[in-house]
């Protein structure tokens, strides 16, 4: 089928935006890299400047002796913002990110996901209002919303499918419900998938085309970034490694599978051990308590962390033998015991993994830490905005956001004053993150009707 001139221009416009996402470039350099004439590039740039998505930022270095310095262009990261929401088993975390995927503000509160969808949606709406009021933004500045979920999401329907760590959420269309409540297009995906997306594009191993992210927290799941894109399987359930049996006659985990990995490595196991040892700990701080005991050379704590590492190593070895990735990253709350986990994992990898699958793999712990899922959610949303389906929406949001910033008393958000800051937001922690960068927009998860 022949492409129309309009669709061709849309594709060229997206190519320009994607190039400028990565670095500031001149019109001439954009023309050279994309393979268009300078007049065609100039026409696109004029349109993007009028849409407030691109601006001129001064002159760069000349490429020839005595040559004219090229005028550089930049993507206006402040043109629009996206809202990311992480729904964990025992917490909610929200973040506002700009078009460069800089996490400007984040907020976290304790919340049991077992309270169910309606209580969670209500809490989210209150937190969103609180967060936006402190940033000086409004929902008019938000182009899209995204959700990181601690369970499998059906990629065809957008509904959750019996998530073991989210009781009461089966068949819940989370993204669609949020879209209806907030009046914004919304997308959702599994938390480990989004963390893998972030690590593959923004982390220490950005650019790797074969990367696995193993999240070890209240539950255990893996995000598979293979051959340059997320692999979700037929329906979206790929990577549920926490429910793989490592002992077919062992105790049952949350999924009901005997001897599942989560039955051996989880905060629940830590709570049981600390109570057996008669060691008191603050509610929700069992992982940190065990890590502190290990740092103080408590042999029981050290042995338990090493045991966790060995159990994880059995599962990790299976993943290495199945997928042969270049990088395997470990993240999540349980990485508080990194030093001991690593020893146990490496021991099992050496014993159980074929040489061809272990020899060149890089085993590391997440460089993005607790921000991985929020950054991955931002990546998912920005990737959607930079597609033909949502380009017109991006133009509209940019124009609307600019008008709001011009009329707002608080004005547009000042990134320089935010970065590196730590504030309190209605009694909750607000944490900023470092700038990040983007590879080509990946494929994404669940879309919602506009």
N, C-alpha and C positions, 0 to 999 in steps of 0.2 A: 504494500500500500504506500502510495506517494505521500510524503509529508507536505503539509501546507506551509506557506511562507511564514505564517504566524507561529506554528509549532516549531519551526526551525529557529526562529528568533528567540522563542522561549528557551530552547535548549542552549543557544549561545549565551543568553543572559545568565542562565544558571551556571554555565561554565565560568563566566566572568566572576560571579559571586563566590563560587567555590575556590577559584584562584586567589581572590582577595581575602577569603577567609583565612588562608594559610599565611599570606604575607602581603605587604604593601608593594604595589607594582605600578609602573607607568603604562600609559595607553599603548605605547610602542611595544613594550614587553608583553603585554596582554595579547596584542595582535600577533606577535611572533609565536607565543606559546600555544594559542588556540588555533592559529592558522587562518585568521580573518584579516581583511584589509583594515587599515587604520581608520578609514571613514566608517566602516561598519562598527568597529569597537567604539569610536567616538559617539556614534548614535546611541549605542546601548548605554554608555557611561552617562550621557546627558539625561537619559530617561531615569537611570538609577539615582543620579544626583537630585533630580526633581522629586523622586520618591523618598528622598532623605535616607537612602540606604548606603550611599557612597558619598565621600567628600574628598576634596583635594587637600593635600597636607604639606605642600612645599616641595622643594626640589631635592632630588637625589644626586648621586655622583655621576659625572659624565662617563660614558663608556669609551670615549675616544679623546685623544689629546686636543684641547681647544674646542671640543664639541659642546653643544648646548646641553645643559643639565636637564634631565627629564623630570617632569612634574609627577610626583607620586600620588597614588590614590589609595584610600583605605576604606575598608568596610566599617560602617558606623555601628559598632557593637551596641551602642546605646539606643539604636533605632527602635528595637522591640525587646521585650523580655519574655521569658518562659517560666512557668511555675512547675517545680518538681516536687513530688510527694512520695515519701518512702513509708510504706505500711509494714512495720516489723511485728514480730510476735508480741513484743512488750513495749513498743514505742511507736511514735509518729515523728517523722522528720520532714520538714519542708524547706525548700530552697528557692530563691529567685536567682536566675541566671540570665546573662545578657546574650546577645547574638554571637559572641565569641566563646560561649560556654564558660565564662568566668562565673564562679559561684560567689555572688555578692553578699548574700545573707543566708544563713540557715538557722533553723529553730528546731529544737527537739523537746518532746515531752513524753513522759511515761504514759502508756496507754495499752491496755490488754486488747489485742485484736479479737479475743474470744467474746468480747462484749457484743460483737456482731456488726453487720453493715450499717444499720441506721444510726447507732450510737457513734460509730466511727465517722460517718459522713458529717454528722452534726458537729463533732469535735473539729474536724478538718475545716469546716466553714468558719468557725470561730477563730481558729489559728491563722487562717488565711487573712481574715480581716485584720487581725492583730499585726501580723507580719507586714502587710502592705501599708498599714498606717504608719509604721515605724520607718519604712523605706522611702516614704513620700510618693509611692506609686499607687495606682488604682488598677482595677481589673481592666480598665481601658488600655493600660500599658501592656497587658499580658496577651501574647499572641496565641499561646497554646498551653495546655496542662498535660502533665505526664505522671504516671503512677508506677512505682516499683513495688511489686507484690511478692510476698514470701510463699509463693505457691505456683502451680502450673496454670497457664492461661491458654485456652483454646484459641489458636491463631485464626480460625475461621469464624468463630462466633464472638470472640472477646470475653467469653464467660470463664469463670474459674471452674476447675474440675476436681472436686473432692480434695482440696488442699489440706494435707494432714496437720500442718501447723497453723491453719486458720479455720478452726471449727465454726460452723454456721455460715460459711461463705460459698458453699457449693452452688454452682449455677448462677453466681452473682456476676452481672455485667458491670464491672466496676467503672471502666472508662466511660461507658455510655451514661451511667448514672451521674458521674461527676460532670460530664459534658452538659447534661440537662440541668443540673443544679447551678453550675457556674456560668452557663451560656458560652462556653469556649470549647473548641474542638479538643478532644482529649484522647490520649493513647496510654496503653498499659502493657507491661511485660514483666516477666519474672525477674526478681532482684539479681540473681546470679548472671543471667543473660546481660542485663544492663551493666553490671560491674565489668563483665568481660568486654563489652563494647567500649567502655571508658578506658580500660587498661590498654586495649589494642590501639586506641587512637590518642590517648592523652598521657598514659603512664610511662614508666621507665622503659618499657619494651614497645612503645608506640611504633607502628609500622610492621610489626610481626603479623604475618598472614595466617599463622597457625598457633593459636594461644588458647589455653584452658584456664579459666578462673574457678577456683574451688572456694566457695563460701562456707565457713565453718562457724556457725552461730547457734541460735536456738534450734535451727534445722541445718541440714547440710545439702548443698546443691552445687552443680557445676554449670558454668556458662561456657559454651563451646564456640569459639571464634575460629572457623576453619576455612582455609582458602579465601581469606579476606572478607568473610561475612559470617554473621551468626547462623549457627545451625540449630534449629529448633525441633527437627523431626517432622513427621507428618502432621501432627496436631499441636505441638508445642510442648510436649513432655520430655524432650531429650535433656539429659544431664541430671536427672533425679537420682544422683548417686547415693544419697543418704538412705535410700530405701533398698539398696542392693544388699543382699545377705553376705556377710563375711564369715558367718558360722551358721550353717543351715539348721542346727539344733539349738541355737542360742535364744536369748530372751527377745520378746517382741518389742519393736519400736512403735512410733506413733502411727505408722502406716499399717501395722498389724503383721508385717513380715517378720518371721522368726530370724533372729540373728542379724538384723539390719544394722548398718553402720551407725545410725543415729541411736540405736540401743546401747552402743558402747562409747560413743563420743557425743556428749551433750551437756548443757548446764544442769540438767536433771541428775545426771550421774555425779556431777560435782557436789550438788546439794546433798545427795545421799551420803557421799563420803565425808563431807564436812560435819554432817550431823552424827555420823558414826564415830568420828574423831572427837566429837563434843567441842567443836570450834564454832563460836558465834560469828555471824557476819551480817551486814546490813542487807535488807531485802533487795534482791536484784544485783548484788555485788559478789556473787559466789565465784565468778571467774576471776575477778580482780583479787579476791581473797586468796584463792589458790595460787595465783601468780606471785603474790607477795610472800606467801609461805615458801614457795620454791626459791625465790630470791634470797630468802633468809636461810636457805639450805635445809629446810625441813625434808627429810628423806622420803616421807610419805607423799608429799606434794610433788617432789621431783619424779618419783616413780610413777605417779598417776599421769603426769604430763607425758612422760616417755611412753607409757602405755597408750595414751591417746594418739601419740605420734605413730606408733607401730600399727594401730588399727587404721589410721588414715593412710599409712603407707601401703597397706594391703589394697585399699581401694584405688589409691593413686597409681600403683603399679598396673592395675587392670586398665586404667584409663590410658596410661602410656603405651601399653601393649596394643590397645584398641586403636588409638588415634595417632600415635607417634608425633605429638606436637613439638614445636620448637621451644615453647615456653609453657611452664605450668606455675601459676601464681596462686597463692593462698591468702585469703582475706577473711574478714568477719571478726566477731568479738573474741572468739577462742584463740586468736593469734596473740593474745596477751602472753601466752606461753611459747612464743616463737622459738626461743633458744632450744627448749627441750623437744618441742614438736619436730623441729628440723632433724634432730638426731634420730628420732624414731622413724620418721618418714624415710630419710636417706638410707637407714639400715634395711628397711623392707624393699626399697627400690633396688638396692644392690643385690638383694637375694632373689627377688621375684620377677624382675624385668629383663627382657632380652637385651643383649648388648646393643643391638641396632636401635632400640627404642629408648635407651637411657644414656648412651654415650655422649650425645651432643645436646640433650635437653637442658634448659636452664630452669632450675627450681628456685623460686624466690617468693618472698612475701610481698603483698601489695604495696606499691609506692603511693597509691591514692588513699589508702586507709579507709576511714569511715565515710569519706566523701565519694567512694567509688560508685555506689548506686545512684546518688543524686546527679553526679556528673554524667553517668551513663544515660540517665533519663533526659538530661539536657541535650546530650548528643542525639538521642532518638528524636527529640522534638525539632532540633535544628536541621537534622537530616530530612525530616518531613517538610519543613518550611522551604528547603532548597530542592523541591521537586515541582514538576509541572502542575500537579494537582493543587498545590498550596501556594504557588508563587503570587497569584492575584491576592490571596489572603494576606501574604506577607506585605505586599504593597499597601494594602488598605490599613493594616495594623500600624505600619510605619508612619503613614500620614496622620492617622488618628493619634498615635502616641506623641508625635511631634506637637500637634495642636494642644494636647493635654499638658505637656511639659511647659509650653509657652504660657498657658493660662494658669498653671498651678502656682500657688504661693510658695510651695516648697521647691518647685522646679524639678529638673531632671536629677537623677541620682548621681552623686559625685563618687566615682569609683576610687579615686586616689585617696579619699578620706575614709573609705570603707576598708580597703585591703589592709590586712595585718591587724585589724582591730578585733577586740573581743568585747562584746557588749551584753547587757541583760535586756531581754525583751519580755516584758510582763512576767518577770521572775524566771524566764527561761534563757538558756544559753544561746547566744548568736555567734556563729563562727564563720570567718571568711576563709577563702581558699586562694591558691595561687593561679595565675593565668594558665590557660591550656591551649592546645592547638588541635586542629581537626584534619583527619584524612578525608578521602572521598566519602560523601554521605552513604551510609550503609542502608541495607534494607531494614524495614522495621516491622513493628508488631500490629497492634490492634487499632484500627481506625474507627471513628465514630461519625455518623451522618452529621453534616453541618446543618 
